[in-house]
Amino acid sequence: MNLHASIVFIAGLVIIILAAEFVLRGASRLAARLGIKPIIIGLTVVSVGTSVPELAVGITAVSEGSGSLAVGNIAGTNILNILFILGLSAAIRPLPLQLLSIRFDVPVMIVSAIALFLMALDGQLSRFEGILLTMAAVIYAIAIIRISKKESAKMRQEYAEEYGSQVLLKEKNSVLGWVGNIILMIAGLVLSMVGADLLVAGAVSIAQAMGVSDAIIGLTIVAIGTSAPELATTIMATIKNDRDVAVGNLIGSSISNILFILGVTCIVAPNGVDVSEDILWLDLPMAAAVAIVCYPVFRSDRMVTRREGIIFVSAYLIYLTFLLFRI
């Protein structure tokens, strides 16, 4: 493997993860200063914020003619989010599901994954399909805001502790006010594009050196790398036992990846986004199957048991092993 390409890839990954944190902090603090309720910040701003790496990679990939890497990254990330990250959380400690919106989120995740597969059947995702996905993302965000008003007091308190007034109290007398948070968010967006440019360039070079497709690289190392924010958030929440926040964001990110991230990626792609045969007939159906499996698992006793978590993680490792044998 080309050492230079590996260094470029790792540098891009580090920059893009740092950029995601900047965007997340800036956007969350601005939303809190605007008086937006913490639970809404958590279910919308944070879910999209943790998907900034996927957006940056998608836009950069299609601009450089690597559309399969962009689609592979989304499919790979969503599979990783549910099977590995959520499964790992449950394997460490059984995962109770109390968030009301999950009852809505899981069906939306299933429909989104199936819709993506159907749209990709012709081998390409068009700009019009990107517009449809983005419109669906807006409708989803509005619905989540309405549903959040019905959440229990306990759930609202959990989100308030994570994203609420404490942030503003800490910053009340600091220099980092309105302007500082705006600069932080803009800096994060700029850094995300710089990092994505390096990451995609490194990933394509690695793929060429190994003689594999961009899609395989997108499904494996790029997907694992860009999921770092979700992994870190979930592990920390598991340790603190505040996992309704983490699970809500994890499911929300999986939906945002398809509807918003891939939607915007398709819109900015001048000639649409090509979908390779391997992704179309293996990875997109796999992503849809994972989403579908979540429904009965989440509905049974409203808990993901340690055994189910271990099964999820094992399934991901088997899937990853299969991908590596495809190289």
N, C-alpha and C positions, 0 to 999 in steps of 0.2 A: 504494500500500500504506500502511496506517495506521502512522505512525511510532511511536506509543505502543505498538501491538501488537508491533512489531518489537523495541522496547526491552525489553518484558516477556518476550518469547520468548528473547532473548539473555541477559537476566539469569537466567532460569530455567535455561537451558542451562549457563551458567557455574557456577551453584550446584550443579546436579545432577552435573556432572563432578567438582567439588571434593568433593562428598558421596561419590561412588563411590570416590575415592582414600582418604577417611577410613575407609570401611567396609572397603576392601581391606586397608589397613595394619593396622587394629585387629584384624580377623578373622585375618589371616595371622600376626600376632605372638602372638595368643592361642593359635592352633593350635600354633605352634612351642613356646610355653611349656608347653603340655599334652603335649609330646613326640610330636606327630603328625609323621610323616615328611614331609620337604620335597616329595617327588614327589606325595604325596597332597594336600598343601596346594595345590600348583600345579594339579593335575587337578580338584580339587573346589572348594575355597574361592575360589581366584582366578577360576575360570571363572564361578562364580555372582556373585562380587564385581564383576566387570566388567559384569555384566548388571543391576546395581542400577538404573541409569537407566531401562532398559526396564520393570522391575518398578514403579518409582515412577510412570512415565508411564501404564502399563497400569491400575493401581489408580485413579489420579486420573481418567483418561479415562472408565472405566466408571462411576465415581461421578457424573460430570457428564453421562452419557448419550452419550458419544462412543466407543462400542464399536468402530466401524470404524477410528478412529484407533489404538486399542490393537492390533488385529489387523494393521493396515497397518504399524505400527511394527515388529512382530515379523517379518513377511514381508520388509519392506524392509531391516531390519537383517541378517537372515540372508543375503539376496542380496548385500548390501554386504560382509559379512564374508568370504565366499568369493570372489566375483568380483573385487571391488576391493582389499580389504586383503590377502588371501592372494596374489592375482594380482600386486599391486604389489610385494610382498616377493620373489616369484619373478622378476619383471621386472627388479628391481634386481640380484638375485643368484640363480642357480639354487637351488632349494629341495630339499635332500635330506630324505627322510622316514624317520627311524629309530625313531620312537616306536612301541613295540609296540601300545599302546592304540589307535592310529589305525586299525589293522585292524578293531578292534571299533567304534570311534567312527563311522566313515563309514557302515557298514550301519545303525547306530542312528539317525544323522542322516537317512538316506534313509527309514527306516521311520517316524520321527517326522513328517517333512514330509508323507509320503503319508497317514498317519493323521490329521493335522490337516486336510488337504484333504477326506478322507472324512467327518470329523466335521462339517465346515462345509457339507456339501452341502444341508442343510435350512435354511441361511441363519442359523443360530445355534449358538453353542457354549454348552452348558448347564452348570449347576453340577456335575452328575454327570460330565460329560465332563472338567471341570476336575479333579475328584477322581481320575479315571483317569489323567490326564496327570501329576498330582503323584505318584501312587503309582509310575508308571513312572520318574519322576525319582529317587525313592528307590532303586528297584531298580537303576537305571543307576549311581548313586553307589556302591552296594555292589559292583557288578560292577567298576567302575573301580578301587576300592581293592584288590580281589583281583588284578586284572590287573597293577596297579602293582608288586606284589611280585615279578613275573617280569621286570621291566625290567632292562636291562643295568646294570652298575656305572657305565659312562660316563654313561648317562642319569640315574641316581640322583645322580651327582656334579653334573651340570648343574643339576638341580633344587635340590640342596643349596646350590650357589653362589648361586642366585637367591632361595631362600626359607628357607635353612637357618640354621645356628647363628650365622652372622655377625650376623644381626639381633639375636639374644639377647646376643651378646658386646658389641655396641654399646650395648645398653640395660641391661646387667647392673647398673651402678652409677648408673643414671639414675632420675629421679623417675617417668618414664613406665613404670610396671610394670603389674601386673594391673589396678588400678583405672583407670589412665590409658588403657590399651587398650580397656577396656570403655566408658569415657566417649567415647573417640574413635569407636568403632563406633556407639554410640547416637546421638552427635551427627551422624554421617554419615547414619544412617537418617532422623533428623528433618529434616536439611537436604535429603535427597533428596525427601521429600514436599513440602517448601516449594518447592524448585526445580521439581518436576514440576507443581505447581499453577500456577506462573507460566508454565512452558513450554506446558502444555496450553491455558491461557487465551489466551496469545499466539498459539499455533498455530491455535486455533479462530477467533480474530478475524481472523487473516491469511487463513484459508480463506474466511471470509464476505466479507471485503473484496475478495478476488480472484474470488469467485464459483465456487470449487471445493469439492469434498467434503473432509471431514475425512480420509478414507482417502488421498487424494492427498498431503495435507500429512504424514500419518503415514509414507507410503512414501518421501518425499523428505527434506525438511528435518529432520523429527523423527528419522527413521532415521539420517541422516548425523550429526546432533548427538549422539544417544545412543550411537553407535558410536565416539565419540572415544577412550574408554579402550582399546578393542581396537586401534584404529589406532595410538595412541601406543605401546602395548606391543609391537606387531609391528614397527613401524619401528625402535624402539630395539633390539629383539632382532636385527633384520636388520643394523644397524650393528655390534653386538657379535658377530654370527655365532653367537648362542645361540638358534637359531630353532626347535629342537624344543620348547622351552618355549612359545614364542609360538604355534606351529601347534597344539600340544595344547590350549592355552587357547582359541584361535580356534574350533576344531571343538567343543570342550566348551561354549563360550558359545552356539554355534548350537543345540546340543541343549538346553541349559538354558533358552534363550529360549522354546522350544516346550513342553518338558515341565514345567519349574518355573515360569518367569515367566508364561506364558500360562495354565498350570494354576491357579496362585494367583489370577490376575486373574479367571478364570472363577468360581472359588469365591466370591470376595468380591462378584461382580456379583449383585445380588438377582434379576434376571430374565434372567440369561444375557448373553452378548455377541453382539450382532448382527454379521453379516458381510455386507458389501455385495456386489452382483453383480460389480462390477469386480474386487474382491479375490479373490472366489471363483473366477472363471473366467480370470483372468490372473495375478495376483501369487502366489497360493498354488501353482498349477501351476508357475510360474516358479521358486519357491523349491524345490519338489520336484525339478524338472529339474536345477537347479544342484547339488543334493545328489547326484543320480544320476550326473551327469557326473564328479563327484569320484572315484568308485570306479575307473573305468578309468584316469583320469589319475594317481591316486595309486599304482595297482598297477603301472603301466608304469615299469620301472626304479627304482621307489620314489623318484621324483624329479619335481618340477614344474619343467620347463625354463623358461628365460627366454622362449622363444617361446610356451609355454602360458600363462605369466604375462601376457604382452602380450595374448594372445587373451582371457583372463579379464577384464582391465581394459577392453579394447575392447568386450566384450560388455556389461559394466556401463554403460559410457558410452552405448551404443546403447539399452539398456533405460531409462536415465535420460532420454535425449532423447525416447523414446517417451512416457514419463510426462509430461514437460513439454508435449508436443504434445496430451496428453489434457486439459490445463487449459483 
